[in-house]
Amino acid sequence: MDKHETLEWISRIPPCASELVGQDIVMLGHQRWDEHFTPVHGTTLRLAQRNRVLFVEPPDSFGWLVSYLSESDHRHSAARRALKHVRRRLERIDETFAIYHTPPVFLPMQARSRMVLRTMNWVYTRMVREGMRALGMREPIVWMFQFNTVGVARALRPKLTVYECAEESAEFVVGEKLKRYVRRMDAELCAFADVVVVPNPHMYEARKEVCRRIHMLPWAADVEHFNRAMDPKLEIPGDIAGIGRPIVGIYANIDVRRFDVGFLVELARRRPEWNLVMIGRVLPDFDDRPLREMPNIHLLGSRPLAELPAYVKAFDVCMIPYAVNAFTRSITPLKMAEYLATGRPVVTTALPAAQMYGDVLRVADDLNAFEGQIAEALREPPGLMEKRLAAAQAANWDNYMRRKTGFVAECLGTLKR
């Protein structure tokens, strides 16, 4: 998101409950601000409603610029944004929110050399301090999303530290040595942070013995936005309106870690009367040719967040057909709560994160059960919709921010005493 898009999001977000008021907060992000919108953006913008917030992007390599350009669908726009990261550092969005765009300075081999890691921390710390000085911040709360920022947090001498561990970062890297490095840094940060927040039971169990204070809190959903799928006046887009019913759909990045091609092809083969619709970008590591050969599987490509309720309105059943593996056991699909907010039945494979929603999700252990749950969902009585909507409402942003800032405010009060 650029400044214009960020201001547009700020204008759309209603005042949110918060137990933190009048604090200076430095957010050490795990991705560039103008990459795809995530709950990290949502948390940051809501904290900035009642506090001063500096969001610091992670330092990356010049190789990142190359990949950023090569993966973008809009090369010229991407080139302008990429150059901004080199030329401009502090960007003031409004009086309470600023973004520090770190230039690409990433040094390789952090996992192999402590000297490289110390050098990287020193460079990154200087950048953070530069942003803090520009805003007059002296003793902020440091809120971290990146596993390898413990050295930076120590050097900043903050009032309080929060580690929001959004994902199992070790599952995103290749090679046992690198995985061990990520796990070691994650454990070190968990032990150091005053407050640790994780989104699912799997991650909670893996860290509870290391942390001083750890809380499990599933992701918030933009419930009001996805409630629009029930609006009779909302028009269904033409590219999905022409697909026959019933439609069993999903929106997601389509990659080899989440999806088993054979699972989807076999489901489509068994049920030729169902149309399986997949909305999302197909990543380079995924061979989608077997899916495209099936007449009842439809790959529509990526769609903006703003348009998703209109697409989901065409779904008869929402599905999460993820393969269950080390990666997916550690994730918390935000779409679980978003789907519930549309009122549609939701069928998912047996991901640990599904436990948090109880019986409002239809959970299947294998392909036979998945097929059976979809068949039952297509026949279910309408009264179950209200139960799903109530579950979604519990996961709205107001409740989420009240709880999360409450964890931090409680710890802040304890440290003051």
Secondary structure, 3 states (H helix, E strand, C coil): CCHHHHHHHHHHCCCCCCCCCCCEEEEECCCCCCCCCCHHHHHHHHHCCCCEEEEECCCCCHHHHHHHHHHCCCHHHHHHHHHHHHHCCEEEEECCEEEECCCCCCCCCCCCCHHHHHHHHHHHHHHHHHHHHHHCCCCCEEEECCCCCHHHHHHHCCCEEEEECCCCHHHHCCCHHHHHHHHHHHHHHHHHCCEEEECCHHHHHHHCCCCCCEEECCCCECHHHHHHHHCCCCCCCHHHHCCCCCEEEEECCECCCCCCHHHHHHHHHHCCCCEEEEECCECCCCCCHHHHCCCCEEEEECCCHHHHHHHHCCCCEEEECCCCCCCHHHCCCCHHHHHHHHCCCEEEECCHHHHHHHHHCEEECCHHHHHHHHHHHHHCCCCHHHHHHHHHHHCEHHHHHHHHHHHHHHHHHHHHC
